[in-house]
Amino acid sequence: MIRVENLSKRYDKDYVLKDLSCKIESNCIYGLVGANGAGKSTLLRLINGVFKPDSGEIYIDDELVYDNESLKQKMVFVPDDLYFCQGYSLLDMAKFYEAMYKDFDMLYLLDLAKTLKLDINKKISTFSKGMKRQCALICAFATKAKYMFFDETFDGIDPVVRSLMKKIIAKHLEEYDATIVMTSHNLRELEDICDNLGLIYEGGILFESDINTLKTDMIKVQISLNKDFDMNDFKDIEVLNFKKIGSVATMIVRDKENKTKKLLEKKKPIILDFIPLTLEEVFIYEMEVLGYEFDEII
């Protein structure tokens, strides 16, 4: 488990993170979303011991992270701003990782490189942005680290390779009982792979939840009644958002006890449709409930 307690970090006088606390359970994929500059990268660097916090503590498996060499054998971090040693090929970088990680699997890396059609002897500097990201990711996978951290995980990677990377991540999670933290400013990018999501805003975790709970608690309803009606006709259910065009209303409803359908059927509607919400829609309405404009946050 990763525990972050009252974490603060500032550059000069400006706080990037302030009193941030969160828990990331073991053996899960945790997605951290937020606008550019929200503090995602800083949080990952702090968790990985790259930066020292100004205040607060970070624990992994109940051990303090900062300046903990033995713990770092269990961790691997792929930053947003990739760095490769000048003139190195993928094979050179693999040997570099192999020298640092005792469980590094060179054969696995070579197999992944072959699958991705990456020339292991070619200088990485000649690769495209997406290919460089692939190099960094497969080096990380080959470490077999228990804790993996990916900043802007799929930046520059085409949809086909992105799908393959997600399968590799899921396989690593299962085989090594791993915990994987991924950041993105794009909710849709993380929706189909993460178990939990946290939204970072103004230096703190504004909202976090299990994805399945998020999706099952809210539903979108389209309804029309055989009479004129407005939001006051639905006081018996928890309506988070109500819009009516002509004779048809669209509502976002919180449905924790699965009673909404029965309650609405009692009104004998002319039209009654239930439409799945995207994760982005869920976040938008959750933010509205908390009094925030989603577009201003992400």
C-alpha positions as CSV (number, residue, x, y, z in Angstrom):
1,M,0.0,0.0,0.0
2,I,1.1,3.6,-0.7
3,R,0.2,6.1,2.0
4,V,0.6,9.8,1.4
5,E,0.0,11.9,4.6
6,N,-0.3,15.7,4.6
7,L,2.2,16.1,1.8
8,S,3.3,19.6,0.8
9,K,5.8,20.8,-1.8
10,R,6.5,24.2,-3.1
11,Y,8.8,25.9,-5.6
12,D,10.0,29.2,-4.3
13,K,6.9,30.6,-2.6
14,D,4.2,28.8,-4.6
15,Y,2.7,25.5,-3.4
16,V,2.4,22.8,-6.0
17,L,1.0,20.4,-3.5
18,K,-0.5,21.4,-0.1
19,D,-1.6,19.0,2.7
20,L,-2.3,16.3,0.2
21,S,-3.4,12.9,1.6
22,C,-4.4,9.7,-0.2
23,K,-4.1,5.9,0.0
24,I,-3.4,3.7,-3.0
25,E,-4.3,0.1,-2.3
26,S,-2.0,-2.8,-3.2
27,N,-2.6,-4.7,-6.4
28,C,-4.6,-2.1,-8.3
29,I,-4.2,0.4,-11.1
30,Y,-4.7,3.9,-9.8
31,G,-5.3,6.7,-12.3
32,L,-4.4,10.2,-11.3
33,V,-6.0,12.8,-13.5
34,G,-5.8,16.6,-13.6
35,A,-5.0,19.6,-15.8
36,N,-1.5,20.3,-16.9
37,G,0.3,22.0,-14.0
38,A,-2.1,20.4,-11.4
39,G,0.8,18.7,-9.6
40,K,0.6,15.1,-11.0
41,S,4.2,14.9,-12.0
42,T,5.4,16.5,-8.7
43,L,3.4,13.9,-6.7
44,L,4.9,11.0,-8.6
45,R,8.4,12.4,-8.2
46,L,7.8,12.7,-4.4
47,I,6.4,9.2,-4.1
48,N,9.5,7.9,-5.9
49,G,11.9,9.8,-3.7
50,V,13.2,12.0,-6.5
51,F,12.1,15.1,-4.6
52,K,12.0,15.6,-0.8
53,P,8.7,16.9,0.5
54,D,8.7,20.2,2.4
55,S,6.4,18.5,4.9
56,G,4.3,15.3,5.2
57,E,5.3,11.7,4.9
58,I,5.1,9.0,2.1
59,Y,5.0,5.3,3.0
60,I,5.2,2.3,0.8
61,D,4.7,-1.0,2.6
62,D,4.9,1.0,5.8
63,E,8.4,2.2,4.9
64,L,9.4,5.8,4.5
65,V,10.2,6.4,0.8
66,Y,12.8,9.2,0.7
67,D,16.4,8.0,0.7
68,N,15.4,4.3,1.0
69,E,17.6,2.4,-1.4
70,S,16.2,-1.1,-0.7
71,L,12.7,0.1,-1.3
72,K,13.6,1.6,-4.7
73,Q,14.4,-1.9,-5.9
74,K,10.6,-2.5,-5.8
75,M,9.9,0.8,-7.7
76,V,10.2,2.0,-11.3
77,F,9.2,5.4,-12.6
78,V,8.7,6.5,-16.2
79,P,8.5,10.4,-16.2
80,D,6.7,12.5,-18.7
81,D,9.9,14.2,-19.9
82,L,11.9,11.1,-20.9
83,Y,15.6,11.0,-20.6
84,F,18.0,8.6,-22.3
85,C,21.8,8.6,-22.1
86,Q,23.3,10.3,-25.1
87,G,24.1,8.0,-28.0
88,Y,22.4,5.0,-26.3
89,S,20.5,2.3,-28.1
90,L,17.6,0.4,-26.6
91,L,20.0,-2.4,-25.8
92,D,22.3,0.0,-24.0
93,M,19.4,1.4,-21.9
94,A,18.3,-2.2,-21.1
95,K,21.8,-3.0,-19.8
96,F,21.7,0.2,-17.8
97,Y,18.5,-0.9,-16.1
98,E,19.8,-4.4,-15.7
99,A,22.7,-3.0,-13.7
100,M,20.3,-1.3,-11.3
101,Y,17.5,-4.0,-10.9
102,K,18.5,-7.5,-9.8
103,D,15.4,-9.1,-11.2
104,F,15.6,-7.4,-14.6
105,D,14.5,-9.8,-17.4
106,M,16.5,-9.1,-20.5
107,L,14.8,-11.9,-22.5
108,Y,11.4,-10.4,-21.7
109,L,12.6,-7.0,-22.9
110,L,14.0,-8.4,-26.1
111,D,10.7,-10.2,-26.7
112,L,8.7,-7.0,-26.2
113,A,11.0,-5.1,-28.5
114,K,10.5,-7.7,-31.2
115,T,6.7,-7.5,-30.8
116,L,6.8,-3.7,-31.1
117,K,9.3,-3.9,-34.0
118,L,11.9,-1.7,-32.1
119,D,15.4,-2.1,-33.4
120,I,17.4,-2.7,-30.2
121,N,20.7,-1.6,-31.7
122,K,19.5,1.7,-33.2
123,K,20.1,4.9,-31.3
124,I,17.0,6.0,-29.3
125,S,17.6,9.6,-30.4
126,T,16.6,8.7,-33.9
127,F,13.2,7.2,-32.8
128,S,9.9,9.0,-32.9
129,K,8.3,10.4,-29.8
130,G,6.0,7.4,-29.5
131,M,8.8,4.9,-30.1
132,K,10.9,6.6,-27.3
133,R,7.9,6.2,-25.0
134,Q,7.7,2.5,-25.9
135,C,11.4,2.1,-25.1
136,A,10.9,3.6,-21.7
137,L,7.9,1.5,-20.9
138,I,9.3,-1.9,-21.9
139,C,12.5,-1.1,-19.9
140,A,10.2,-0.5,-16.9
141,F,8.2,-3.7,-17.5
142,A,11.4,-5.8,-17.6
143,T,12.4,-4.6,-14.1
144,K,9.5,-6.7,-12.7
145,A,9.0,-3.9,-10.1
146,K,6.2,-4.3,-7.6
147,Y,5.4,-0.6,-7.8
148,M,5.2,1.1,-11.2
149,F,4.7,4.8,-11.9
150,F,3.9,6.1,-15.4
151,D,3.5,9.9,-16.0
152,E,1.4,10.7,-19.1
153,T,1.6,7.0,-19.8
154,F,0.6,6.8,-23.5
155,D,1.8,10.2,-24.7
156,G,2.6,9.9,-28.4
157,I,1.6,6.3,-28.7
158,D,-0.8,5.2,-31.5
159,P,-4.1,3.4,-30.6
160,V,-2.9,-0.1,-31.6
161,V,0.3,0.0,-29.5
162,R,-1.6,1.7,-26.7
163,S,-4.0,-1.3,-26.6
164,L,-1.0,-3.6,-26.4
165,M,0.6,-1.6,-23.6
166,K,-2.6,-1.8,-21.6
167,K,-2.6,-5.6,-22.0
168,I,1.0,-5.7,-20.8
169,I,0.2,-3.6,-17.8
170,A,-2.8,-5.8,-16.8
171,K,-0.5,-8.9,-17.2
172,H,2.1,-7.4,-15.0
173,L,-0.5,-6.5,-12.4
174,E,-1.7,-10.1,-12.3
175,E,1.7,-11.9,-12.4
176,Y,3.6,-9.8,-9.9
177,D,0.8,-8.6,-7.5
178,A,1.9,-5.1,-8.7
179,T,0.5,-1.7,-7.9
180,I,0.5,0.7,-10.8
181,V,0.0,4.5,-10.7
182,M,-0.7,6.2,-14.0
183,T,-1.3,9.9,-14.7
184,S,-3.1,11.6,-17.6
185,H,-5.0,14.8,-18.4
186,N,-7.3,12.6,-20.5
187,L,-9.9,10.6,-18.6
188,R,-10.9,8.5,-21.6
189,E,-7.3,7.3,-21.8
190,L,-7.5,5.7,-18.3
191,E,-11.2,4.7,-18.2
192,D,-10.9,1.1,-19.4
193,I,-7.8,0.1,-17.4
194,C,-7.9,1.8,-13.9
195,D,-9.5,0.4,-10.8
196,N,-9.5,3.7,-9.0
197,L,-9.3,7.3,-10.1
198,G,-8.2,10.4,-8.2
199,L,-8.7,14.0,-9.5
200,I,-5.9,16.4,-8.4
201,Y,-6.7,20.1,-8.3
202,E,-5.0,23.1,-6.7
203,G,-2.5,20.9,-4.8
204,G,-4.8,18.3,-3.4
205,I,-6.9,15.3,-4.2
206,L,-10.3,16.9,-4.9
207,F,-12.2,13.7,-5.6
208,E,-11.4,10.0,-5.7
209,S,-13.4,6.8,-6.1
210,D,-13.5,3.2,-7.3
211,I,-14.5,3.3,-11.0
212,N,-17.2,0.6,-10.6
213,T,-18.8,2.6,-7.7
214,L,-18.7,5.8,-9.8
215,K,-20.4,4.2,-12.7
216,T,-23.1,2.3,-10.8
217,D,-24.1,5.1,-8.5
218,M,-25.1,7.4,-11.4
219,I,-27.4,6.9,-14.3
220,K,-28.7,9.1,-17.2
221,V,-32.4,9.0,-17.7
222,Q,-34.5,10.3,-20.6
223,I,-38.2,10.6,-19.7
224,S,-41.4,12.1,-21.0
225,L,-44.7,12.1,-19.2
226,N,-48.2,12.5,-20.5
227,K,-48.5,16.0,-18.9
228,D,-46.4,19.1,-18.5
229,F,-43.7,18.5,-15.9
230,D,-40.5,19.9,-14.4
231,M,-37.9,18.9,-11.8
232,N,-40.3,19.3,-8.9
233,D,-42.1,16.1,-10.2
234,F,-39.1,14.1,-9.2
235,K,-38.6,15.0,-5.6
236,D,-38.7,11.3,-4.6
237,I,-35.3,10.6,-6.4
238,E,-31.9,12.3,-6.2
239,V,-31.6,14.4,-9.3
240,L,-28.1,15.9,-9.9
241,N,-28.8,17.5,-13.2
242,F,-32.1,18.2,-15.0
243,K,-32.5,19.5,-18.6
244,K,-35.8,19.6,-20.6
245,I,-36.1,20.2,-24.3
246,G,-39.7,20.2,-25.5
247,S,-41.5,17.3,-23.9
248,V,-38.5,15.2,-23.1
249,A,-36.2,15.6,-20.0
250,T,-32.7,14.3,-19.5
251,M,-31.7,13.7,-15.9
252,I,-28.6,12.6,-14.1
253,V,-29.7,10.6,-11.1
254,R,-27.8,9.1,-8.2
255,D,-29.2,5.6,-7.7
256,K,-27.4,4.0,-4.8
257,E,-30.2,1.6,-3.9
258,N,-31.4,0.8,-7.4
259,K,-34.9,2.2,-6.8
260,T,-35.0,4.9,-9.5
261,K,-36.5,2.6,-12.2
262,K,-39.4,1.5,-10.1
263,L,-40.1,5.0,-8.9
264,L,-40.1,6.4,-12.4
265,E,-42.2,3.5,-13.8
266,K,-44.9,4.4,-11.3
267,K,-45.3,7.7,-13.1
268,K,-46.4,5.8,-16.2
269,P,-44.0,7.6,-18.6
270,I,-44.4,7.7,-22.3
271,I,-40.7,7.5,-22.8
272,L,-38.3,6.0,-20.2
273,D,-34.7,5.2,-21.3
274,F,-31.6,4.5,-19.2
275,I,-28.3,5.5,-20.9
276,P,-24.8,4.5,-19.6
277,L,-22.6,7.4,-18.5
278,T,-19.1,7.9,-19.6
279,L,-16.5,8.3,-16.9
280,E,-16.0,11.9,-18.0
281,E,-19.7,12.6,-17.6
282,V,-19.6,11.1,-14.1
283,F,-16.7,13.4,-13.1
284,I,-18.5,16.4,-14.5
285,Y,-21.6,15.9,-12.5
286,E,-19.6,14.9,-9.3
287,M,-17.7,18.2,-9.7
288,E,-21.0,20.1,-10.1
289,V,-22.3,18.6,-6.8
290,L,-19.1,19.8,-5.1
291,G,-19.6,23.3,-6.5
292,Y,-16.8,23.2,-9.1
293,E,-16.9,23.7,-12.9
294,F,-15.2,20.7,-14.4
295,D,-14.0,22.6,-17.5
296,E,-12.0,24.9,-15.2
297,I,-10.3,21.9,-13.5
298,I,-9.3,19.6,-16.3
